[in-house]
Amino acid sequence: MKVLIVGGGGREHAIAVSMKKSSRVEKIYCVPGNAGIAQIAECEPSIGVMEFDRIVAYAREKAVDMVFVAPDDPLVGGLVDILQAAGFRTFGPDRKAAILEGSKAFSKDLMKKYNIPTAAYETFDDPGKALQYLETAPMPIVLKADGLALGKGVLICNTLEEARAGVKEIMEDKHFGSAGNRMVIEEFMTGREVSVLSFVDGRTIKPMTSAQDHKRARDGDQGLNTGGMGNFSPSPFYTEEVDAFCRKYIYQPTVDAMAAEGRPFKGVIFFGLMLTPQGPKVLEYNARFGDPEAQVVLCRMKNDIMDVADACIDGTLDQVELEFEDNAAVCVVLASDGYPVSYQKGFEIRGLENFEGKEDYYCFHAGSKFDEQGRVVTNGGRVLGVTAKGATLKEARAKAYEATGWVDFDNKYMRRDIGKAIEEI
C-alpha cells in the first residue's frame, strides 16, 4: 500500500521509520517532510500542513491508500474531515474529536462533567476578571492559553506579580496569538509527570508504553517551556498500580465521555499525567502522537503500525494486543541555541552518516532541510532527536548521550540531564 504522512518533524520521522518496517507498505510520501524523512519517503516540501486543498490534490495524484495526519494544527483544523469526504482512508481524529486538544477549556469542562481526575480550574475570556481572580488565588498557579500554542502556552507562576504578567502576556499582548483569547487558570499540582500515548478506535483504548518528557529549555528544569528537549521510556514511576487506576478512572472514561458528547475519537490520545500524592490526575490531552514521545515509544513497539492504524479506523482495536520490547529508550534533542525564543538556521549538519547501520541508534530529524548545494542544514529550533535503546534506562541514556557526539552543527545546544532522575532511583 501507499501511505501519505502529513507533517515534517521528529514525530513524523519516527512514524515514517515505523511504517518502513511494515511489509504492507510499498511507498511512503510526506508533506512537507524534512531531510531525514526524505531518506525513506518521497517528500514534497512546497506543501504546508495547513494547505488542505493541495494535500488532497497531492494524495489524489499519488493515489495513496491511507493518509496519516500527525500534527495538531491540521487535526484541529479539520483536515481529516476533508480527506475523508474526498474518499481517502485517513488516520487521526476528525475536527469534532480533535477539540480535545484544540481547547483546554473544553477538555477541562469534559473532565469536570465526567469526573475524570484533574486539577481545579477556572476559565476566563476577560483579562480583568482573570486578574481579579488571581488576587485571592493560592500561589504557585498555572496559566494556560486555551488554544494551540506549539506546546508553549503554559506558564507556571510562583508569585502574584508573575501571574499578573502572565495574564498580560497571554490575553493582552497575545504572545500566543488567538490561542490566548481565552485562558484557563489552574491549580498547581506536584508530583512526577508521565506521558502515556494510546491508540483509540472510538470505543476501545489501548495504552502504549509510558514515557517522560523534559519540557524546560535548560538543565535542572529551568528556562522557558519548549516543545520538548528530550524523553525516556518507560517511566519507572508508572507502576502497575498507577496503570490500573488510569485505565479505570482516566483512559476509558475519556473515550466514553467523547463518545457520549457525540465526538467519538479515533486516532491517538496523548495523556499528560501528574502522579500527585492524591493519585494520578490529567495535566493535558493531546490529539496525536507527542514529540519527542513518539521517538522513544514507536521504536519499542513490536506491532506493525499499519495493522494498528487500520484497527483504529475500522473500530476493531479490541482485537489488537499491543506489544512492546522489554527494554528502554532515551531521546536527547539537539536544538539551535536560543530556542524557543530566537535562533539562527541554515547551518550544515555534519556526521549524519555515523548513524548508518547502527543497531539501536536513531537520528530523527525535527528541523532540517536540503540547501541549494544539496547539503543537510538546520531549519528549526529543535533540529535532531538522537535516540538510543538499551537493556535498561541507564544504558539507553549512556548510549544516547554518546551518540550526540556523532553529529554536529554550529549553534548546537542540548540539555545534559535528560533522564538523570533515572540514575537517582
N, C-alpha and C positions, 0 to 999 in steps of 0.2 A: 504494500500500500504506500501511497504518497501522502506525506503529512506536512502541513504548514504551521510553523511556530510564529506567533506574534510576540515580539519583544526583542530586546537587544542587550541584555545584561548578563550578570553571572548566573542568575536563576535560569534564564533561557539556555545558557550554555550547558548547565547541568542537566536540564531536561533533554537537550539535543543529544548529549552523551548517553543518557539512559535509552533514548529512542534508537540510537545507533546500535545498541546491543540487541535490539529486538529482531528476531528472524522474520518478523512480519513486515518490517519497514524496508521498503525498496529505495525510497528517496526522501530526503528532508529538505524543505525550503524554510526560509526565515526572513521576516521583515521586522525591523531593518537589519537585524543581526549585528555582528561585530567581527573583528579579525580572527578571533578564536573560533567562533561558530562557523565561520567561512571555511575552516579546515575540514568540516564534516557535513556541511549543508550548503545549498545554493542560496546566497543571500541577495536581497535587493535593498541596499542601504538608502535608496532615494524615497522609500515609502515609510512614513511615520506611523506610529501605533494608533494615532487618532484620525488617520485618513481612511475612514471606513469604506468609502466607495472604491478607493484604489486597492484596498485589501481584498474586497470582494472580486474586483476585476482580475487581480493577480491570482487569486485562488481558482477562478474560472480558467484563466489562461493556462495554468499548470495542471488543471484537472485533478486537484488534490482530493483525497478520500476523507481526510479529517483536518480540522483546524484546531489548534491548541492555543487558546488565548491566555497568556501568562500574566501580564502586568495589571495593576489596579485601575488605572485611568480608563482604558478601553472596556474593561469589565463593567465598571460603574457607569460608563457612558452608553452601554447597550450594544457593544459590538457583537456579542453572542446572539442577541435577538436578530440583528441584521443578517448575520451569516446563516442562521437557521432559516430565516424567511427566504433566503436565496437558495436554500436547498442543501446547505453544507452541514455535515455531521460535525458538531462543534463541542469541544470540552471547555467547561467553565460555566459559572453561574450566569443566568440572564440578569437583566437590569434590575428587576424587582427583587431578586435574591442578593445581588451584589451590594445593595444598600446596607447590608450587614457591616461592610467596611466603609461604604461611602458616607455614612452619617453616624458619628459617635453618639449623637442624641438618640437616634433610632435604636442603636444596639443597646444603649443603657436602659431605654424605656422597655425594650423587649425583655431584658434580663429581670427588670423590676416586675413586670407583668407576670412572668412565668417562674418567678422565684429562683432564678439562676444566680449563684453567689457572685457578687461583685462589690466594689467599693460604693459607699454612699455618695450621692452626687446631686447637683442642681444644674439646670440648663438655662442659658441666658442669650437673648437676642439684643439686649440693651446694655452697653458697657457701663452706664451709670448704675444700673441695678446690680450688675456684677460687682462693681466696686463697693456698693453699699453692703452686699452680702459678705464680702471679704473682711469688713471691719470687725465682725464678731466670729469669723471662722477660725478654727484652730490651725496653727502652722506646724510643720510644713504642709503645703497643699499643692494639688496638681491642676494645671490649666491645660485644656485640650481644645485645639481648633476642631470644629465639628466635621469638616470635610477632609478630603485627601490633601496631604502635605508632605509627600515623599518620605514618610516616616519621621518627620522632624517637627510636627506641630504639637509637641507635648513639652510643657515647661514645668519643672519641679521647683517650687518657690519656697524658700526657707523662712522668709520674713514677709511681713505685710508690704514693705516697700518693694520687694521683688515681685510680689503678686500684683501690686498696682502697675508696675512697669510691664508685667506680662500681659495684663488686660489691654494696655495701650498698644503693645507690640502686636497682639493677635487681632483685636477688634477695631482699633482706631487706625494704627499705621498699616494694617493689612499686610504684615510681614509674610503671611502665608496665603495671600490673595483672598479670594472669595471663600476659602475654607474657614476663614475667621469671621464670617458673617454671624455665625452662631458659635457659642463656646460652652463647653462642659467644665464645670468646676467640681473636682473630685477629691474625696478623702485620700490622704496619703497612706499607702499600705506599706508594711515592712515584711521582709521575708526573702526567700530565694525566688528568682524569676526562672520560669521554664517555658519553653515553646513546644507545642505539640501540633504538628500538621496532621490532617486527617482527610481521607477520601470520603465523599458523600454522594449518594445517588438519589436524594430527595426523601428517602425514608431510613436507609441504613447508613451508619457511620462506621468507618474502620480507621482508628487512630494509627499513625505511623510511630516510629521510634521517637523518643524525646530529644530535644536539643536545648542549648542555652546560648543566647546571643549576648554580644557586648556592644551596646548602643553608643556609649560616650566616645568622643574622639580621642581622648588621651588616656594614658595609663592610670590605673587606680580609679577607673570610672569617673574621670574628671573631664572637663570640657563640654562642648555642645553635643546634643543628640545628633546622631547620624543615621543613615540607613542601615548601619551595622558594620562593625570593624572586625568581626570575627565570630566564630561559633564553634561549639563542640557537641558531639553526640555519641552516646546517650548522656543525659544528665544523671549523675549519681544521686541526686536529691529526689528524682522522680521514682519513688518506690512503688511496689505492688499495691500497697495500701492507698497511696495517692492516686494511682491509676484507677483502682476500683471506685474510689469516691468520684473522680472526674467523669468516668463513664456513666455513673448513675445519676449524678446531680448537675453535670455541666454539658457533656458531649451530646448524649441522646436528647436531653431536654431542649438543647439549642436547635437541633434538627427538627424535633417535633413542633417547637414554637414557630419556626419559619413556615412549616407546612400549614400549621393552624392559622397563620396570618395570610395564607394564600400566596406565599412566596417560597415554594419548595426549592431547596438549594441542591444543585448538582455541581460537583467540582471538588475544590479543596477549601476547607475551612482551616485557618491558622488560629489556634487558641494561644494567646499570650496569657500565661498564668502567673499568679503570685502565690507562693506557698506561705500563707500567713499563719501566725500562732492559732488563729481560729479555723484554719483549714484552707484548702485551695480556693482562690477566687479569680474571676476573669479580669485581666487588665485590659485586653482589647481583642477584637476579632479582626482577621484579615480574610478576604475572599479569594485567596490564591496562595501559591507557594511563597514562603518567605525567602528573603535574600539577605544573608547567606545561608539560611537554614536548609534550603534545597540542596546546597552543595554538600553538606555533611550527612543528609538523610538519604538522598537518592543514590549516592554511591554505595550505601549499605543495603539497599533494597534488593532482594533476590527476585521478586516478581518481574515479569515482563510489563513495563509501564503501559504498553498498548492494551494488554488484557484488562488492566485495572481501569484505564480510561474508558474502554468500551463498557465495562460493568457500571461505571458511574452514569454514563449516558443512557444505558438501557434499563437501569433500575434493577440490576442483578448483582449488586455488590455483596449481598448476603451469601453468595456462592463463592466468594473470593476469600482466601486465607492469606493475609499479608504476612510476608516473611522477611526478616532482616538478618544480616550476618551477625554472628556473635563476636563483635569487635567494636572498635571505636573510630571516630574520625574527628579531625580538627581542621578548621579553615582559618587562615590568617589573611586578612585583607591588606593588600598593598595599595595605598592611596596616594593621591597627589597632595603634597604638603600644603596646608591651608584649607583643605576640605574640613567641614562642609561650607565654609564661608566663601573664600575666593582662592583660585589656584590657576596655574598655567597648564596648558595642554600642548600636545604636539611633540613630545619628547620620544625618541626612539626607545623601544623596549628591547633589551638585549638579553640573550640567554634562554629564550623560549625553547630552543632545541634540546636543552638539558633535560626536559621532561619526557622526551620521546622514548617510548619503550620502557619507561619506569613503572613497574607494577606498584599499585597502592599510592601513587602520587598523581595529583591532578593540578592543572593550572587553568582555572576557569576565568575567562575574560569577562570583565564587567564594563570597562570603559576603554575600548581600543578600536582602532581603525587602520586602514592602509592609507599612507600618504601618496603624493604624486609619484614618488620614486618606488612605490611598492613596499616600503618599509612599514612594519607594525609600530604605531605610535600611540601615546596616551590620548584618551579622548573623554575623560571624565574625572570625577572626584575619586571614586573607587575604581581602580584600574584592573587589578587581578585578585582572584581568590585562591591563594595557594593552599591546597588541601591534601592531607595525607591520612591514610588508615593505618591502624596498629592494633595489636592484640589487646592493648589497654589504652585508656585515655592518656596516660603519661607517655607511653611510647608514641602514640599518634601525635601528641603535642611536640615531642622532640623532633620527630620526622618532619612535621610541617614547618617548624622554625628553621631546621636545616635547609629545607627546600626554598625558603625565602631568599637564601643567599645564591641560588642558582640563576636568578633573574634580576635585572637591574634597569633602572631608568632614572634620569635626572629628576630631582624633586620627589623621590620615593620616600614614603613615610608609612610606618606601621606601628601598631601597639605591640609592646613586648610582653604583655601579661595575659594574652588570650588563654583561657583555661588554667590560669595559675592556681585558682581555687582548688583545682583537681589535686594538685600536689600537697595541699594543706589538709586533705582528709585523712 
